[in-house]
Amino acid sequence: LLPSSLPSYVPSLIPSKNPSLLPSSLPSYVPSLIPSKDPSLNPSDIISNLPSASLMPSNYPTSSPSIFPTNLPTARPTNDCRISLFLSCFLVRSSSMGGPDVPCTNTRLIESTGDDCMVDLIFRYTIINTGGTDQALTSLLSTGIPGTKDIINDPSALDAGFGTVIPEMVTLNACSVETYATYATVKAQPIDGGQQCIDTAQYTFTILTERPTSFPTSMPTATPSTRPSSTPNVAPSSIPSVQPSGS
């Protein structure tokens, strides 16, 4: 038999039989909590607000930046360490007498010997925390009278924006004209961590002398050789020196 080029029957628009089941409104299977495939190790090139399945960071931000500030303040830097040191010097004698402070630059030469040459001075180290964090003063190194020493034995706290004054008593010999210099270095460390900060200061003065620099150059003139006379040395004449005129 030869095959026919025409279909054996005409297609029908009416289904051959009714469906056995009504369509369901529920999904045919329960979603699985396990991903259907392993995550990719390569970043995605598509910007998405959803978390990426990639284990590598994406080249694109997960969300657009906000134009509104956050409610929480940003943390201040931990290395904001700034310290200022000022050095001054005064005579102890003027302070004990209740008068105004006399700076060490006005120290006068003393004409004496032994213990009478010794003068008491007081140095004042003014330290100010000019940073934004509380700091701990760890060292205050002073070099000068009478040598090098660390004035701070134990670290002490200094709040931000506050200062402190540390006094030091010294004694020097004022019976010789000399120049004295004191150099100081303070070190501080932020209490909440960060880099150390340092500041320096110095104070210099010279003993003043009251000795005259030169003697007077001119001597007084000699006394008069003779005393002045109270009587005239020539007697007055009774004869006129010129004859009177006849006119």
C-alpha positions in Angstrom: 0.0 0.0 0.0 1.2 3.5 -0.7 1.0 6.1 2.1 -1.6 8.8 1.7 -0.6 12.5 1.6 -3.9 13.5 3.2 -4.8 13.1 6.9 -7.0 10.2 7.7 -9.4 12.4 9.6 -10.3 16.0 10.1 -9.2 17.6 13.4 -12.0 18.3 15.8 -12.4 21.5 17.9 -14.2 19.6 20.6 -12.1 17.8 23.2 -12.4 14.1 23.1 -13.2 13.9 26.9 -13.5 16.1 29.9 -10.5 16.7 32.2 -10.3 14.2 35.1 -9.3 16.9 37.8 -10.2 20.5 38.4 -7.3 23.0 38.4 -5.9 23.7 41.8 -5.2 27.2 43.3 -2.3 25.8 45.4 1.2 25.1 44.1 1.8 21.6 43.2 4.9 21.4 45.5 6.2 23.0 48.7 9.1 25.5 48.2 12.4 24.1 49.4 14.7 26.0 51.9 17.8 24.5 50.2 19.1 26.5 47.2 18.6 24.8 43.9 22.3 25.3 43.1 25.5 26.2 44.7 26.4 29.9 45.1 28.7 31.4 42.5 32.2 32.5 43.4 32.0 35.4 40.9 30.4 38.8 41.7 27.2 39.6 39.9 27.1 42.4 37.3 23.5 43.2 38.0 22.6 45.8 40.6 20.1 44.4 43.0 18.7 45.4 46.4 18.5 41.8 47.4 21.4 39.9 49.0 23.7 38.5 46.5 24.2 34.7 46.3 27.8 35.2 45.5 30.5 34.7 48.1 32.7 37.4 46.5 32.0 41.1 47.1 30.1 42.8 44.4 31.5 45.7 42.4 28.2 47.6 42.9 26.6 49.0 46.0 23.7 47.0 47.3 21.6 50.2 47.7 21.6 53.8 46.7 23.2 56.3 49.2 20.7 58.2 51.4 20.5 62.0 51.4 19.3 62.0 55.0 21.8 61.9 57.9 21.7 59.0 60.4 20.3 59.5 63.9 23.4 58.1 65.6 26.5 60.4 65.9 29.7 59.3 64.4 32.4 58.2 66.8 35.2 60.7 67.5 38.7 59.7 66.4 40.7 57.8 69.0 44.0 59.5 68.1 42.9 63.1 68.7 45.8 63.8 71.0 46.9 67.5 71.4 48.8 68.9 74.4 50.2 72.3 75.1 53.0 73.1 77.6 53.9 76.6 79.1 56.9 77.2 81.5 57.2 80.2 83.9 59.6 81.0 86.8 59.2 83.3 89.8 61.1 84.3 92.9 59.8 82.5 96.0 60.6 85.4 98.3 58.2 87.7 96.5 55.4 85.1 96.6 55.8 84.4 100.4 55.6 88.1 101.2 52.2 88.4 99.5 53.4 90.8 96.8 53.1 90.5 93.1 55.1 87.6 91.4 58.6 88.7 90.4 59.8 86.7 87.4 63.2 85.0 87.5 64.4 87.4 84.8 64.7 90.0 87.6 67.0 88.0 89.8 69.8 90.4 91.1 73.4 89.6 91.8 74.1 89.1 95.5 77.3 90.5 97.1 77.9 87.7 99.6 79.4 84.2 100.0 78.2 80.8 101.2 74.6 80.1 102.0 73.7 83.8 101.6 74.2 83.3 97.9 71.4 80.8 97.5 68.0 82.0 96.1 64.8 79.9 96.0 62.9 79.8 92.7 59.6 78.2 91.7 59.0 76.8 88.2 55.4 76.4 87.1 54.6 73.9 84.3 51.2 74.7 82.8 49.8 71.8 80.8 46.5 72.1 78.8 44.7 69.4 77.0 43.7 71.1 73.7 42.5 67.8 72.0 39.1 66.3 71.8 39.7 63.2 74.0 40.7 62.7 77.7 44.4 62.1 78.1 46.8 60.6 80.6 50.0 62.6 81.3 52.7 60.0 81.2 55.9 62.1 81.5 57.2 65.6 82.3 60.9 65.7 81.7 62.8 68.8 82.9 66.4 69.6 82.1 68.2 72.6 83.7 68.3 73.5 87.4 69.7 71.3 89.0 69.7 68.6 86.3 67.4 66.2 84.4 64.4 64.7 86.1 60.9 63.4 85.4 58.5 65.4 87.5 55.5 63.1 86.9 55.9 59.9 89.0 52.6 58.3 88.1 50.3 58.9 85.1 47.5 61.3 85.8 44.3 61.9 83.9 43.6 65.3 82.2 40.1 65.8 80.7 39.6 67.3 77.3 39.7 71.1 77.4 41.1 71.3 80.9 44.6 72.2 82.2 46.8 71.7 85.3 49.8 73.5 86.9 52.7 71.5 88.3 55.1 73.5 90.6 58.8 72.7 91.2 61.0 74.4 93.8 64.7 74.9 92.8 67.7 76.7 94.4 70.5 78.5 92.6 73.6 80.5 93.4 73.0 84.2 92.7 76.5 85.4 93.7 77.8 85.0 90.2 76.6 86.3 86.9 75.4 83.3 84.9 72.7 82.4 82.4 70.3 79.6 83.3 68.1 77.7 80.9 65.5 75.1 81.6 63.9 72.8 78.9 60.8 70.8 79.5 59.0 68.0 77.5 55.5 66.7 78.3 54.1 63.4 76.9 50.4 62.4 76.9 48.5 59.3 75.8 44.7 59.2 74.9 42.9 57.2 77.5 40.7 55.4 74.8 43.7 54.6 72.6 45.6 56.3 69.9 48.9 57.9 69.2 51.0 59.7 71.8 51.4 63.5 71.6 54.3 65.6 72.8 55.0 69.3 73.4 58.1 71.3 74.6 58.8 74.6 76.3 61.9 76.5 77.7 62.7 79.3 80.1 66.0 81.3 80.1 67.2 84.1 82.3 70.5 85.8 83.3 71.5 87.0 86.8 71.4 90.8 86.7 74.3 92.9 88.2 73.9 96.2 90.1 77.6 97.1 90.0 78.3 100.5 88.2 79.6 100.0 84.7 82.0 103.1 84.9 83.1 105.9 87.2 82.3 109.6 86.6 84.6 111.0 83.9 84.8 114.6 85.2 86.1 115.7 88.6 84.9 118.8 90.6 86.7 122.1 89.9 89.3 123.5 92.5 88.2 125.8 95.3 88.8 129.6 94.8 92.3 130.8 95.6 91.2 134.0 97.5 88.1 135.0 99.3 86.1 137.9 97.8 86.7 141.4 99.4 83.8 143.3 100.9 85.5 146.8 100.3 86.3 148.4 97.0 90.0 148.4 96.1 89.8 152.1 94.8 88.4 155.0 96.8 85.8 157.3 95.1 87.1 160.7 93.8 85.3 164.0 94.8 86.6 165.9 91.7 84.5 165.5 88.6 86.4 164.0 85.6 84.8 166.5 83.2 84.3 170.3 83.7 80.7 171.4 83.5 79.6 173.1 80.3 78.9 176.9 80.3 75.9 176.8 78.0 
